[in-house]
Amino acid sequence: MFRTIQIIFANVVAIYRRELQSYFVSPLAYLVAGVFWLLAGFFFVALLLGPQGIIQQAAQADLVGQQAGIPVPPVDVPYQFLQFFLQVLGSLSLFILPVLSMGLYAEERKRRTLELLATSPITNWAIAVGKLLAVVTFFATLVLPLMVYQAIALNASSPPIGVAIMLSGHLGLILLAAAILSLGMFISSLTESTILAAVFTFALVLFLWVIDLVGKSIGGSVGDAIAYFSLLKHYTNLVQGIVDSSSLIVFASYIFLGIFLTAQSIDGLRFQRS
């Protein structure tokens, strides 16, 4: 039993290393990183220092209150800024992540190397987990520089924002990415076209993003059950510093579902080849 676990772990690591190395030699990956950092940096400056930024809005509200002689409740500017910025990053991820996931299996199908993986002794689960871990790691490397300059800016606030809130928000972003990438990996395993994989992944994720609105419009227990599956709802909880077990379970369920369906898809290919 222990020997089997060792073999599975070694297979996962082998797939993980191969996939991760491919991202750092891929022009598309560098293009995605450049676009993501450019847009994230633009919104960071706009939210922080722009004419409609959070600091300017707080200052204007305080000035209006003083002129009207009305006491204005204090605004936690760092906390509000972090929430807004992480919501922006979540929205950007809806466009970036389908591009990262579209080639996980579609490229293998196009190059006819998926048949080699499907007929290899490596288990379907090891392949899927290795690929998912690699692409999530690559996305984490995109988020890490953003965390650095967020920490620099927010540390200058008085009082500085709590580390736990910042970590929980970025944990939510990574979990959101893992859930989207896992579902995108399954869709990628169904087609040879990377464009189709990206489009269908974006459509699915957008549906799961706004399903909360559908649930609210329906109302009642049925509406609550539908809204429970919303990615936006649970991501917002973590962004606000609310580490709710139900949110963690939902993200874990989406991740597991994507891996399971991908493994079944590859298993179907194994069956065809046999």
ZAMARGU-4260 file (C-alpha; in steps of 0.2 Angstrom, whole numbers, plus 5000, padded with zeros to 4 digits):
<rodrens>
0) 5000/5000/5000 | 5014/5012/5005 | 5023/5008/4989 | 5008/5011/4978 | 5006/5028/4987
5) 5024/5032/4983 | 5022/5028/4965 | 5007/5039/4963 | 5015/5053/4972 | 5030/5051/4960
10) 5019/5051/4945 | 5010/5067/4951 | 5027/5076/4954 | 5033/5070/4937 | 5018/5077/4928
15) 5018/5093/4939 | 5037/5097/4935 | 5034/5094/4916 | 5019/5105/4915 | 5026/5119/4926
20) 5042/5120/4916 | 5031/5121/4900 | 5023/5137/4907 | 5040/5146/4909 | 5045/5143/4891
25) 5028/5147/4883 | 5026/5164/4875 | 5007/5163/4878 | 5010/5161/4897 | 5022/5176/4897
30) 5009/5186/4887 | 4995/5181/4900 | 5007/5186/4914 | 5011/5203/4906 | 4992/5207/4902
35) 4987/5202/4920 | 5001/5212/4928 | 4997/5227/4917 | 4979/5228/4921 | 4981/5224/4939
40) 4994/5238/4941 | 4982/5250/4932 | 4967/5246/4943 | 4979/5246/4959 | 4984/5264/4955
45) 4967/5270/4950 | 4958/5263/4965 | 4972/5270/4977 | 4976/5287/4969 | 4964/5290/4955
50) 4951/5305/4956 | 4938/5292/4960 | 4949/5281/4971 | 4945/5275/4988 | 4956/5288/4997
55) 4949/5303/4987 | 4931/5297/4991 | 4935/5295/5009 | 4942/5313/5009 | 4928/5320/5000
60) 4915/5312/5012 | 4925/5319/5027 | 4925/5336/5019 | 4907/5337/5015 | 4903/5331/5033
65) 4914/5345/5040 | 4906/5358/5029 | 4888/5352/5034 | 4893/5350/5052 | 4888/5332/5052
70) 4899/5319/5060 | 4905/5307/5048 | 4909/5289/5054 | 4927/5284/5051 | 4931/5274/5036
75) 4943/5259/5036 | 4951/5264/5020 | 4964/5250/5019 | 4951/5237/5022 | 4939/5244/5009
80) 4953/5246/4996 | 4959/5228/4998 | 4941/5222/4996 | 4939/5232/4980 | 4956/5227/4973
85) 4953/5209/4976 | 4936/5210/4968 | 4944/5217/4953 | 4957/5203/4953 | 4943/5191/4954
90) 4935/5199/4939 | 4951/5199/4929 | 4953/5180/4933 | 4937/5176/4924 | 4946/5181/4908
95) 4964/5175/4912 | 4961/5158/4919 | 4951/5151/4904 | 4966/5155/4894 | 4978/5146/4906
100) 4967/5131/4906 | 4962/5129/4888 | 4978/5120/4883 | 4979/5108/4898 | 4972/5094/4887
105) 4967/5101/4871 | 4985/5104/4866 | 4989/5086/4870 | 4974/5080/4859 | 4980/5091/4845
110) 4998/5084/4846 | 4992/5066/4848 | 5002/5065/4864 | 4986/5062/4875 | 4985/5045/4868
115) 5002/5042/4875 | 4996/5048/4892 | 4980/5038/4891 | 4989/5022/4888 | 5003/5025/4900
120) 5004/5017/4917 | 5001/5033/4925 | 4984/5034/4933 | 4971/5047/4927 | 4970/5055/4944
125) 4989/5058/4944 | 4989/5066/4927 | 4974/5077/4932 | 4981/5082/4949 | 4999/5085/4942
130) 4992/5096/4928 | 4981/5106/4940 | 4994/5109/4953 | 5006/5115/4940 | 4994/5128/4932
135) 4988/5134/4950 | 5006/5136/4955 | 5009/5147/4939 | 4994/5158/4943 | 5001/5159/4961
140) 5017/5166/4954 | 5007/5179/4945 | 4998/5184/4962 | 5014/5185/4972 | 5021/5201/4965
145) 5004/5209/4968 | 5004/5204/4986 | 5021/5212/4988 | 5016/5230/4982 | 4999/5228/4991
150) 5009/5224/5007 | 5020/5239/5005 | 5005/5251/5001 | 4994/5245/5015 | 5008/5244/5028
155) 5010/5263/5026 | 4992/5265/5032 | 4988/5270/5050 | 4984/5258/5058 | 4990/5245/5045
160) 4978/5232/5039 | 4978/5215/5048 | 4989/5201/5040 | 4975/5188/5042 | 4962/5198/5032
165) 4975/5200/5018 | 4980/5182/5018 | 4962/5176/5018 | 4957/5187/5003 | 4972/5180/4993
170) 4968/5163/4999 | 4951/5165/4992 | 4958/5171/4975 | 4969/5155/4974 | 4955/5144/4978
175) 4944/5153/4965 | 4958/5150/4953 | 4960/5132/4957 | 4941/5129/4955 | 4940/5138/4938
180) 4956/5129/4932 | 4949/5112/4937 | 4933/5115/4928 | 4942/5122/4913 | 4954/5107/4913
185) 4939/5095/4911 | 4932/5105/4897 | 4949/5106/4889 | 4950/5087/4890 | 4934/5086/4878
190) 4941/5095/4863 | 4956/5098/4852 | 4952/5116/4850 | 4960/5128/4863 | 4948/5142/4857
195) 4933/5131/4861 | 4939/5126/4877 | 4943/5144/4883 | 4925/5150/4877 | 4916/5136/4885
200) 4926/5138/4901 | 4922/5156/4902 | 4904/5153/4899 | 4903/5141/4913 | 4913/5151/4925
205) 4902/5167/4921 | 4886/5157/4924 | 4893/5151/4941 | 4899/5169/4945 | 4882/5176/4943
210) 4871/5162/4948 | 4869/5171/4965 | 4858/5184/4956 | 4848/5170/4949 | 4845/5163/4966
215) 4840/5180/4973 | 4828/5182/4959 | 4819/5166/4963 | 4819/5168/4982 | 4814/5155/4995
220) 4823/5139/4999 | 4826/5135/4981 | 4834/5151/4977 | 4845/5149/4992 | 4851/5132/4986
225) 4855/5139/4969 | 4864/5154/4976 | 4874/5142/4987 | 4884/5137/4972 | 4889/5154/4967
230) 4908/5157/4965 | 4906/5176/4968 | 4896/5173/4985 | 4910/5162/4993 | 4924/5172/4985
235) 4917/5188/4993 | 4916/5180/5010 | 4934/5176/5010 | 4939/5193/5003 | 4930/5201/5018
240) 4940/5190/5029 | 4926/5178/5033 | 4934/5161/5033 | 4918/5151/5032 | 4919/5132/5031
245) 4904/5132/5018 | 4915/5143/5007 | 4930/5131/5008 | 4919/5116/5005 | 4911/5124/4989
250) 4928/5128/4982 | 4935/5111/4987 | 4920/5102/4979 | 4922/5112/4962 | 4941/5107/4962
255) 4937/5089/4966 | 4923/5088/4953 | 4934/5095/4939 | 4948/5082/4943 | 4935/5068/4944
260) 4927/5073/4927 | 4944/5075/4919 | 4949/5058/4925 | 4933/5050/4919 | 4936/5059/4902
265) 4954/5051/4900 | 4947/5035/4906 | 4935/5035/4892 | 4949/5038/4880 | 4959/5023/4888
270) 4943/5012/4885 | 4943/5018/4866 | 4961/5014/4864 | 4959/4997/4872
</rodrens>
